[in-house]
């Protein structure tokens, strides 16, 4: 571990010689703007990767996989604005992705798509600026916990969240946190699907709150501006 130093550069091959023994790579609290992510695959026994509290601005395509054993990835408190396609794909034992307190405004195509992960996967995206999510951003992922609280979402895109929620509803005690988003709760096109699928949605969303204070349980079609059928 090389935590809390002033390291600004890690060159490819920097950890040469520890490929067979390393279980943790941790450079928490440094000044890294980049990292040779391709080297991660040279450490088959690696379990934890921690680059929290650095100055990373992006996560490249296919950054971490394939890797047979990696379980925990911590990239919180950086300056990340973008996540590449399949950045976390090919990680069958992955249990935690920590991306809180970054500068992410958009989850682009397949940015969190996976081909496999652990049953209890937690994906933590709190305290970003996420306002837009690509339809396939969560392709193949069924987390037990998804934290999107304290972001900038004004509504939940049906094409993004309904398939995700349908899958997560089959996971025991699964939960999605949305507290602290500016949900307008107006617009039939954006909110009707939530009202119509309350049985599924309310099991997963325990802290959903409209800007006017209404909860999901309170919300009806008339509240969101849907026409009244006579």
Protein Blocks (a to p, Z undefined) as FASTA:
>chain_A
ZZhiabfbdcehklgoilmmombdcfehiabfbdcfklmmmmmkbmbdcfehiabfbdce
hklbccfkbmbdcfehiabfbdcehklgoiakbcbdcfehiabfbdcehklgcfbdcfkl
ccdfehiabfbdcfklmgoiacfbdcfehiabfbdcfklmmmmmmmmmmpghiacdfehi
acfkgajklmmmmmmmmmmmmmmmmmbccfkopafklpcfklnopacdZZ
